[in-house]
Amino acid sequence: MKTSGAYQKIVLSLKRRKNGATVADVCAATALPLSTVSEFLPKAADEYSGRLQVTESGEILYTFPNGFTSRYRGFYAALKKAAGGFSRVMRSVLTFLFKAWIMVMLVGYFVFFIALVILSIAAAGSSKNRSSSRSGTSLFNFLWRVWFYNEVARPRYRKTVKREKQTRPIHKAVFSFVFGEDEPNKDWEEKERKAIIAYIQANNGVISLPEYMAFSGQNSLEAEDSILAFCVQFSGSPEATEEGTIVYRFDELLLRADSAAFSELSPPVKQLKTFSSNTKSTNVWFTVLNAVNLFFGSYFLYHSVATGLLITPEQYQAASYLYAFTHMLFQTGASDPVTLLKVALGFVPLIFSLFFWLIPAMRFFSESKENDEIKLSNFKRFGFGKIWSTPLNVEIKDLSVTARECCPRNMAAAGEQVVKDMGAVSSPDIEIGEKFETKYSFRELEAEKRALEKYRNSLNPGRTALGETVFDSGE
């Protein structure tokens, strides 16, 4: 029978059993081989958000309290997947266009506004002279003096000084200020899976739910769903020990040629997001450039509304000089210079300048919240691992950690959350010490550790050996 057909038969048999089913129940209902049922039951539990229960006889019972709505197939799953793909594409396109717009607006408008100021100053100086030739000479002299001063005053010794570090291109520095840096944890899932696989391989192909929680930082319900998906990906299967503890076994992960050993419960740590890698002075310069654009945008928007169209010489004389000068320039090429001034030099740069500051401000608060979540997640990994290593006489202060990436703002509240989440797996006994400190003893967890160690020791170590090579394609 084809794989898809066998899987559908298993799902159909599960749907007919409202109180759950064991491997034997599904075998009896489908007449499929035991190995096939054992392979596909974790897949069904993952797809339909199933739960695992251990009966008094030590058998695993698969239950589906949320029904049989697939997380990966069907109309809503396809719609969600398509919407996610469309959202990613549109976000990439819009981000690219917005980045290009930012470069044009920030630098282009700044240069244009400064040029307007220089030209207006030059025109004001030349208007004092009576002859047009004298006016042209005055403007030429002004521009010549600006260039000459910059050339003479420029410190020449800088040419001989070796630059200590390469500066970032301006467009990357601008994008860093507005959008921040690349996602530091984009390969997080791969790192997490590698760490879990290494731990499984070092511990005879078996991992428990509390150990998995120490790697994922998830509570018991989230970790149970996640580990079932992990079983599907890496051919794992849940089993029950003689004491009734659920363990997850991955025999195929043990068949490796690499002899490196991993034994520590050391999950990776998520990195915090960085607001910007620019120097402080660089971000200050961007702020100054944007402030200039904001000032001139407000200036032209205000005067285009308050002053409006200039027709008579008296109106030109009464108006602000920079506005009157720019109005005169625009009047030669536009039938409606006021609207052009209002939109092109007023509304557009003003809105851009506000967004140029608003986006980093919103990102600052958003990333602060994300970093708080990252710190809590890292703290939970450490806390779960600490409780698993020493389940008895646990104090909240024992869960403290010094690494910045693992220090949430409220350490005490985070410690209580860790104890609560682990308490869903094993209810702790609460004791009050001599100094009135609260101690938590996870005695069921201690018993689970002994059962897990016994189970691992009972497995045949020879199943990990590859044996001698019996065929070589090169020979």
Secondary structure, DSSP 8 states (H G I E B T S, - for coil): --HHHHHHHHHHHHHT-TT-B-HHHHHHHH---HHHHHHHHHHHHHHTT-EEEE-TTS-EEEE-TT-S--SSSSHHHHHHHHHHHHHHHHHHHHHHHHHHHHHIIIIIHHHHHHHHHHHHHHHHHHTTSSSHHHHHHHHHHHHHHHHHHHHHHS-GGGGGS--SS----HHHHHHHHHH-S--TTTTHHHHHHHHHHHHHHHTTTEEEHHHHHHHH---HHHHHHHHHHHHHHTT-EEEE-TTS-EEEE-GGGG--S-----------------S--S-HHHHHHHHHHHHHHHHHHHHHHHHHHHT----SHHHHHHS-HHHHHHHHHHHTT-S-HHHHIIIIIIIHHHHHHHHHHHHHHHHHHHHHHHHHHHHHHHHHHHHHHHHHH--SSB-GGGG----GGG--S-HHHHHHHHHHHHHTTS--EEEE-TTS-EEEE-HHHHHHHHHHHHHHHHS-GGGG---S----TT-
